[in-house]
Amino acid sequence: MDTLRLTVNDELVETRDLPPSTTLLKFLRERLGLCGAKEGCAEGDCGACTVVVQDRRLDGTPCFRAVNSCLVLLPMMQGRRVYTVEALQQNGSPHVIQEAMAKHQGSQCGYCTPGVVMSLVEATYRDDLREGWQLDDQLAGNICRCTGYRAIREVAQELASSRPADAFAERLHRELEPRRLSYERAGKRYFSPGSLKELFAILAAHPNARIVAGGTDLALEVTKRFREPEALVSVEAVPELRRVERTAAGWDVGAAVTLTELQETLEASVTPLEKMLRVFASRQIRNRATVGGNLCNASPIGDLAPVMLALGAELSLASAGGTRRIPIERFFLGYRKTALEPGEILSTVHLPRVPEGVRASSYKVSKRRELDISTVAMGAFVRLSGDGTASDVRLGYGGMAATPARAHGTEAALAGKPWTEASVRAATEALEHDFQPISDARGSAWYRMAVAKNLLVGFYFETGEGPVALDPRPTSTIHLRARGA
């Protein structure tokens, strides 16, 4: 049994006696007495538990990542450096973020303030905060209910990407320990292999083990349902799964690539995907959640699937015996059920390039814009022939069935027809044959169907003059261009 080792506030910490399901938040508060990180919701909504983790981008450059410590299991921090709000003061002097929060009066009761501060710490040392919407996005995961947001935003505007040459910045260049781990306590096991070969050997020896990456969904079973998984196998330290490569056809995205890393690598190269990622959960969650995790959960409201369905993505499924490649629409077999066989993993998502002139976009409708679960989501791809008819149509929907799915009947109703408002409105009737949505707390079946139809019509109006461009900030689901603009 290995010893679990991590560095917290520059102090090496080792443990052998805690179950693998212990959350980082519980460890910080109860074992180390670091109570700056608070528990509010225990599900990644409020941000009161935010801490900063030293990490490296896919290109190897060092960075800080703000994460929800309530959604991180302690073994996931093997070999990492974790910083809490207690680490910010240096030689009796507060950090520049703390000074700015005091100057702008950005705190009232103070319960959520440490989490807000730690999110702003990440913003301070980022080098890519160029647009105003990014500041909103940086703080979307901190839902304080008593503090005026204007003051907090003023702090963000003042210090975002300022990258002060202080002791905190120097920490970025310290080496990280290896993340490989084999850990056991009270019959519960956690493995973090360092290669695909090791991974498949562990899966062969422990066929009932659950594969985990960022753990943002799994952690809810621990914090909300009080479950303790028997065996977990992390793929975070498998280099073959942590890459994004540009190919002649598009991009190959490793399953263990986080959503933040995907954004940083692709930037605005794939507009429909970037548009969805801007309203995908929060910065803290995207810093942990992975591409493969979101797809393998097979949730009917997973936000990546509708876009991937519309773009025509393919998936490589790997095992000790080899690799097979399938279209993503054959991956979702039923509610929370995928095409993965025993001993098989999702290794790579093959994302095709969007050809010039193609109309493609994505949409998410939820009760609030940021950090919310989809009621209905849609990805759309339409290629027009020279005479203006739709020659290739792919429409992916989430929230409309037990799985994310393509609207094949609606696609057929549009194919070969002129790309006009009349054709699109007529085709929306086919959605009633493609889907029979359910009613639940997020929306009735009638509402879901009405939204699904309206999104298709809205997509037509948004793309009537040509391909969709990213708005400077995500202010609405559908952005209608002014006539004649």
GIBEL-V156426 format. One record per pair of residues at least 4 apart in sequence whose ideal C-beta (glycine too) atoms are under 6 Angstrom apart, sorted by sequence separation. I is the first residue (numbers start at 1). J is the second residue. If there is no record, write none. Layout:
((I;J) (I;J))
This chain:
((18;22) (22;26) (26;30) (27;31) (28;32) (41;45) (56;60) (57;61) (72;76) (83;87) (94;98) (112;116) (149;153) (156;160) (165;169) (194;198) (202;206) (215;219) (220;224) (221;225) (253;257) (257;261) (266;270) (276;280) (281;285) (285;289) (289;293) (292;296) (304;308) (326;330) (333;337) (340;344) (354;358) (368;372) (384;388) (385;389) (401;405) (443;447) (454;458) (481;485) (7;12) (8;13) (22;27) (41;46) (67;72) (77;82) (89;94) (94;99) (101;106) (129;134) (184;189) (193;198) (246;251) (247;252) (257;262) (281;286) (297;302) (308;313) (318;323) (367;372) (418;423) (439;444) (443;448) (463;468) (28;34) (29;35) (40;46) (56;62) (57;63) (101;107) (107;113) (193;199) (212;218) (221;227) (235;241) (268;274) (333;339) (354;360) (366;372) (385;391) (398;404) (417;423) (439;445) (462;468) (6;13) (88;95) (183;190) (245;252) (316;323) (317;324) (331;338) (438;445) (40;48) (55;63) (294;302) (331;339) (366;374) (382;390) (383;391) (437;445) (471;479) (5;14) (28;37) (182;191) (193;202) (244;253) (316;325) (366;375) (383;392) (38;48) (55;65) (88;98) (294;304) (364;374) (365;375) (396;406) (397;407) (3;14) (4;15) (181;192) (191;202) (243;254) (314;325) (315;326) (365;376) (382;393) (437;448) (25;37) (37;49) (52;64) (53;65) (180;192) (242;254) (395;407) (3;16) (179;192) (241;254) (244;257) (314;327) (315;328) (364;377) (381;394) (414;427) (37;51) (52;66) (53;67) (180;194) (241;255) (242;256) (263;277) (413;427) (123;138) (241;256) (313;328) (363;378) (380;395) (395;410) (50;66) (315;331) (395;411) (462;478) (362;379) (379;396) (410;427) (413;430) (51;69) (393;411) (49;68) (210;229) (309;328) (361;380) (378;397) (461;480) (49;69) (97;117) (119;139) (212;232) (236;256) (308;328) (309;329) (410;430) (458;478) (49;70) (135;156) (235;256) (244;265) (360;381) (377;398) (393;414) (409;430) (410;431) (431;452) (209;231) (210;232) (211;233) (212;234) (213;235) (377;399) (393;415) (431;453) (97;120) (119;142) (213;236) (280;303) (359;382) (376;399) (25;49) (44;68) (97;121) (209;233) (319;343) (374;398) (375;399) (390;414) (407;431) (409;433) (410;434) (135;160) (206;231) (319;344) (358;383) (374;399) (390;415) (409;434) (428;453) (116;142) (260;286) (44;71) (53;80) (54;81) (115;142) (259;286) (260;287) (276;303) (317;344) (318;345) (389;416) (390;417) (407;434) (42;70) (428;456) (53;82) (85;114) (318;347) (389;418) (390;419) (259;289) (388;418) (51;82) (52;83) (129;160) (202;233) (276;307) (315;346) (316;347) (388;419) (37;69) (85;117) (112;144) (129;161) (258;290) (316;348) (51;84) (85;118) (123;156) (424;457) (127;161) (256;290) (257;291) (273;307) (298;332) (315;349) (401;435) (124;159) (126;161) (272;307) (384;419) (400;435) (116;152) (255;291) (313;349) (314;350) (424;460) (109;146) (123;160) (255;292) (400;437) (108;146) (124;162) (125;163) (253;291) (298;336) (313;351) (108;147) (199;238) (107;147) (188;228) (298;338) (312;352) (189;231) (190;232) (191;233) (192;234) (196;238) (194;237) (213;256) (25;69) (196;240) (24;69) (25;70) (106;151) (192;237) (105;151) (106;152) (23;70) (27;74) (37;84) (104;151) (24;72) (36;84) (36;85) (106;155) (24;74) (34;84) (36;86) (104;154) (296;346) (104;155) (22;74) (34;86) (66;118) (400;452) (24;77) (66;119) (101;155) (292;346) (20;75) (100;155) (307;362) (66;122) (180;237) (64;122) (100;158) (179;237) (291;349) (100;159) (64;125) (48;112) (50;115) (52;118) (48;115) (51;118) (335;402) (375;442) (47;115) (50;118) (96;164) (375;443) (50;119) (52;121) (216;285) (310;379) (52;122) (309;379) (310;380) (4;75) (6;77) (306;377) (310;381) (332;403) (216;288) (301;373) (306;378) (307;379) (332;404) (376;448) (38;111) (216;289) (301;374) (306;379) (6;80) (7;81) (8;82) (9;83) (214;288) (303;377) (214;289) (376;451) (214;290) (376;452) (90;167) (213;290) (329;406) (378;455) (9;87) (36;114) (214;293) (380;459) (213;293) (217;297) (310;394) (279;364) (276;362) (310;396) (365;451) (275;362) (309;396) (272;360) (272;361) (282;371) (272;362) (281;371) (306;396) (255;346) (306;397) (255;347) (306;398) (363;455) (305;398) (47;141) (47;142) (252;348) (253;349) (46;143) (79;176) (301;398) (309;406) (79;177) (252;350) (253;351) (301;399) (306;404) (361;459) (79;178) (305;404) (79;179) (251;351) (78;179) (250;351) (250;352) (300;402) (78;181) (249;352) (250;353) (300;403) (359;463) (272;379) (361;468) (75;183) (62;172) (365;477) (363;477) (75;190) (200;320) (76;215) (203;343) (141;282) (73;215) (140;282) (141;283) (141;284) (71;216) (138;283) (71;219) (19;185) (19;186) (20;188) (19;188) (20;190) (43;220) (2;181) (4;183) (2;182) (2;183) (42;223) (1;184) (279;474) (278;474) (271;468) (271;470) (21;222) (268;470) (58;261) (21;228) (68;284) (67;284) (66;284) (67;287) (67;288) (65;287) (140;370) (141;371) (140;371) (50;284) (44;285) (133;473))
